[in-house]
Amino acid sequence: MKIVVVGMLDTKGCEVGYLRDSIASLGHTPLVADPGILGQPAIAADITRQEIALAGGESLESLLEREDKAHAQDTMLKPTRLSLRLCGTSCPLKCGWWKWMPISTTPSLPRWRWRPS
C-alpha cells in the first residue's frame, strides 16, 4: 500500500523521516511530499517543494520573492492535494475508504493515528 507523508521537511524532516522509515518497515511504500518553502530539507522528498510550487502555478523562487506567507501556503496546499491524487493515493480530505488523522509531534497536543475505516 502507498502511504503519502506530507510534511515541511525544513522544520519536521526528522519526524517525517521517522514516519517514512516506520511505514517502510511495515512493508508499505512511503511517498514523502514536501510543501515547505523556507529552510533546507532535512531529508529527500519523493515529491519536492519545487514540483509542488510549479504545480501551483509559480516557481518556488517567485513565492520566496513575494514574501506573502498566506499566498505561499495557498499555492503549496492546492497542488499537494493534487499530488496525492496523481501518485495513486486518494486525497485524505475527500476519501471515504480511510480516515486521515493528524499525528502531532508537539508534546502538548493530542496524538492521533491513521486507521482504516
N, C-alpha and C positions, 0 to 999 in steps of 0.2 A: 504494500500500500504506500502511495506517495503521501507524505505529510509535509506541508509547507510551514516553515517557521519564518514569520515576518518580524524583523527587529532592527532597530537602529544599531548598526554594528560599530559605530564610533563610541557609543556610550554603553551598550549592552552586549558587546561582542563576546565576552567570556560566557555570559549566561546563555546566549544563543548557541555558542559552540557546545556548551554542555547539553542543551536540548538536542542539538543535531546529533551528537555522539550517542546520547541515550536512545534516540529514535533508531539510529543505525544498529545499535547493539540488540535491539528487539527484533531485528530483521526487516525493518521498514526502510523506505527510501526517503531521506530528508532532502528537502529543497529549501535553501536559505535565500530569502529576498531581503534586500537592504534598502529601505526608503529613507535612510538618514541623509543629511545634507552637509553636516559640518566637519567634524574631525575625520581622521583616517580610520578606516575599518580595522578592527582587531583581528578579524578572520575573513577569509574569502567568501564571497556570496555567489550563489548559482545565478541569481537574478540581481544584477548590480544596480546601484543607485543611478548610474549614468543611463542604463537601459530604461529604468523606471521613469526618470525625468523626460527622456526623449519620447517615451510612450505617452506622457502627459502633455506633450507639445512644446517642450522647452529643453534647452540644454541645462545640465547641472550648473554650468558656469553662469548662465544668464540668471538662474534662480539666486545664486550667491551674490551676483552683482546688484540685483534688485533690492536685497536686504528687507524683504517683506515676509516675515515668518508665516503669517496666515496664508498668503498666496502660495508659498513654497509647500506648506503642509497639504493644501488642497490639491496642488499639482501632483504631488507624490502619492496621495491617497487614491485618486481615481485609477491610475494605471496599476497600482498594487493589486486592487481588486481584479482588474483585467488580467494581470499576470497570473493570478491564481487560476482563472478560468482557462487561460492559454496552455498552462502546463498540465491540464487534465485533472485539476483538482477543483471541486466545487467551491464557490465563494462562501466563506463562513457566515456572511451576513444574510444570505438568501437561501441557504441549503436546508432541505428537510430531513436528510438521512443521517446527519450527525450534528452534534451540538458543539459550538465553539465557546470555550470558557477561557478568559484570560488567565495567564499564570503570572502572578505578581512576584517580582524579585525584591520588592521592598518589604522588610520585615513587619512594618506596621500595618500593611494591607492584607486582607484575607487572601489565601492561596486557593486558586481554583484549578480544576483539571478538565481536560478534554475527555469526553466519554461518548461512545457510540450510542445512538438512540435505539 
